[in-house]
Structures are given as C-alpha cells and as structure tokens.
Amino acid sequence: MKQRLQFFAKAPALMKQVQALNQAVENSGLERSLLHLIKLRASQINGCSFCVDMHSREAREDGETEQRLYLVAAWKESPLYSERERTAFAWTEAVTKISEGGVSDALYEQALKHFSEEELTRLTVAVGMINVWNRLCVSFHALHPVQQAKAA
C-alpha cells in the first residue's frame, strides 16, 4: 500500500484545529485507559491500521495489558472489562455505526447508569474524534510504522 497524500501538509490550518479538538478530548477528564480502549475499538470497526497500531501501542505504554488489548475486538465475550468499559464499548460501536440504526433508547439509559450526562457528552465527542482520525487515515492510506520481524 502506498500513502495517497500527507493530509497534515495539505491542510495545515485545518489540521491544527483537529489537533486542538483532539487535545481537548485528551484533557476532558475521561480516564486515559478508557479513551485508549474506545479509540482502539472504533479503529478496529473502521479498519484503520494506523490507529489500531498507534492506540494499542499507546495503551501498552500506559500500562494496559496485552490480553485486554487483544480481546477488545471480542469484548462482549470477555470478562476482563468493567461494566463502565463495556457500556463505553457498546456506545462506541453504536456511534461509530450510527447509520445502522442510531443509538437506542435502551443503550442511552444503560449509558446513564455508568456515565454522567457530561461524561457521556465527552465520550461521544471522543468517539467522534477517533472517527475523524480513522476517516482521514483510511481515506489517504496513512501507513503505520513497520517493525522488523524477529528472526526465528
């Protein structure tokens, strides 16, 4: 695969604003570990290899376990996640796939059991933000770093 274009170079003023919103999300008060997990899940759904690589790497650097990262794609069948994390995954999936039926009233009510209205707003903006990055990276074929394979 070849990268199509360098979107930071082609629209620097706009990308500066995207980065500012991204920083606001990072500083929103949601747990860093939760942000890593929802970014990873949305990126898996959107097929964004750049973001899957980056967010799994950043999560590990912040102390997330390999097992929890491997099982994000199968979170519904794993007991490794708290109810708050599970609700965040469900919310992330619904918002990321919003054209497939929106966000149900039942999920909204479930989310309010684990997130305040302010936190739920923050979570929704965080999901929107990673979806923006995914759409940029997938559309323009952003390439993730490639590490050399270890010799057998």
C-alpha positions as CSV (number, residue, x, y, z in Angstrom):
1,M,0.0,0.0,0.0
2,K,1.2,3.5,-0.8
3,Q,0.1,6.6,1.1
4,R,-2.1,8.8,-1.1
5,L,-1.2,12.2,0.5
6,Q,0.0,13.8,3.6
7,F,-3.1,15.5,5.0
8,F,-1.2,17.5,7.6
9,A,0.8,19.1,4.8
10,K,-2.1,19.8,2.5
11,A,-4.4,21.5,5.1
12,P,-2.2,22.6,8.0
13,A,-4.6,25.2,9.4
14,L,-7.5,22.9,9.5
15,M,-5.4,20.0,10.9
16,K,-4.2,22.4,13.6
17,Q,-7.9,22.8,14.7
18,V,-8.4,19.0,14.5
19,Q,-5.4,18.6,16.8
20,A,-6.8,21.2,19.2
21,L,-10.1,19.3,19.5
22,N,-8.1,16.1,19.9
23,Q,-6.2,17.7,22.8
24,A,-9.4,18.9,24.4
25,V,-10.7,15.3,24.3
26,E,-7.5,14.0,25.9
27,N,-8.0,16.6,28.7
28,S,-11.7,16.1,29.0
29,G,-11.5,14.2,32.3
30,L,-12.3,10.7,31.0
31,E,-10.0,8.0,32.1
32,R,-7.0,7.7,29.9
33,S,-7.4,3.9,29.9
34,L,-11.0,4.2,28.7
35,L,-10.0,6.6,25.9
36,H,-7.4,4.1,24.7
37,L,-9.9,1.3,24.6
38,I,-12.7,3.2,22.8
39,K,-10.2,4.5,20.3
40,L,-8.9,1.0,19.6
41,R,-12.4,-0.4,19.2
42,A,-13.6,2.3,16.8
43,S,-10.4,1.9,14.8
44,Q,-11.0,-1.8,14.6
45,I,-14.5,-1.3,13.3
46,N,-13.3,1.3,10.8
47,G,-10.4,-0.9,9.6
48,C,-7.8,1.8,10.4
49,S,-4.5,0.0,10.7
50,F,-2.6,3.2,11.5
51,C,-4.9,4.0,14.5
52,V,-5.1,0.3,15.7
53,D,-1.3,0.2,15.8
54,M,-1.0,3.6,17.5
55,H,-3.7,3.2,20.1
56,S,-2.7,-0.3,21.1
57,R,0.9,0.8,21.4
58,E,0.0,3.9,23.5
59,A,-2.3,1.8,25.7
60,R,0.6,-0.6,26.4
61,E,2.9,2.3,27.2
62,D,0.3,3.5,29.7
63,G,0.1,0.1,31.4
64,E,-2.7,-1.7,29.6
65,T,-2.3,-5.5,29.5
66,E,-1.7,-7.4,26.2
67,Q,-4.7,-9.7,27.0
68,R,-7.2,-6.8,27.4
69,L,-5.9,-5.2,24.2
70,Y,-6.2,-8.5,22.2
71,L,-9.7,-9.0,23.4
72,V,-11.1,-5.6,22.6
73,A,-12.5,-7.0,19.4
74,A,-14.3,-9.7,21.3
75,W,-15.3,-7.6,24.4
76,K,-18.8,-9.0,24.6
77,E,-17.5,-12.5,25.3
78,S,-14.7,-11.5,27.7
79,P,-15.0,-10.9,31.5
80,L,-11.9,-8.6,31.5
81,Y,-13.8,-5.3,31.2
82,S,-15.8,-3.4,33.8
83,E,-19.4,-2.5,33.3
84,R,-18.4,1.1,32.6
85,E,-15.9,-0.1,29.9
86,R,-18.5,-2.5,28.4
87,T,-21.0,0.3,28.2
88,A,-18.4,2.6,26.6
89,F,-17.7,-0.2,24.0
90,A,-21.4,-0.5,23.2
91,W,-21.7,3.3,22.9
92,T,-18.6,3.5,20.7
93,E,-20.0,0.8,18.4
94,A,-23.4,2.5,18.1
95,V,-22.0,5.9,17.5
96,T,-19.4,4.6,15.0
97,K,-22.0,2.7,13.1
98,I,-24.7,5.4,13.6
99,S,-26.1,4.9,10.1
100,E,-27.1,1.3,11.0
101,G,-29.8,2.3,13.4
102,G,-28.6,5.1,15.6
103,V,-28.2,4.8,19.4
104,S,-31.1,3.0,21.0
105,D,-33.1,4.3,24.0
106,A,-32.0,1.2,25.9
107,L,-28.3,1.9,25.3
108,Y,-28.8,5.5,26.3
109,E,-30.4,4.5,29.6
110,Q,-27.7,1.9,30.2
111,A,-25.0,4.6,29.5
112,L,-26.6,7.0,32.0
113,K,-26.1,4.3,34.7
114,H,-22.3,4.5,34.2
115,F,-21.7,8.0,32.9
116,S,-23.0,11.4,33.9
117,E,-24.6,13.4,31.2
118,E,-21.4,15.5,31.0
119,E,-19.2,12.4,30.8
120,L,-21.5,10.9,28.1
121,T,-21.1,14.1,26.1
122,R,-17.3,13.8,26.5
123,L,-17.4,10.1,25.5
124,T,-19.5,10.9,22.4
125,V,-17.0,13.7,21.3
126,A,-14.1,11.2,21.9
127,V,-15.8,8.7,19.7
128,G,-16.4,11.3,17.0
129,M,-12.8,12.4,17.2
130,I,-11.4,9.0,16.7
131,N,-13.8,8.5,13.8
132,V,-12.4,11.7,12.2
133,W,-8.9,10.4,12.5
134,N,-9.9,7.0,11.1
135,R,-11.6,8.6,8.1
136,L,-8.5,10.7,7.4
137,C,-6.1,7.8,7.8
138,V,-8.2,5.2,5.9
139,S,-9.1,7.6,3.1
140,F,-5.5,8.7,2.5
141,H,-3.9,5.3,3.3
142,A,-1.8,6.5,6.3
143,L,0.9,4.0,6.9
144,H,1.6,2.7,10.4
145,P,5.2,2.1,11.4
146,V,6.5,-1.3,10.5
147,Q,8.8,-3.1,12.9
148,Q,11.3,-5.6,11.6
149,A,10.2,-9.2,12.3
150,K,12.3,-11.1,14.8
151,A,14.4,-13.9,13.4
152,A,13.0,-17.4,14.1
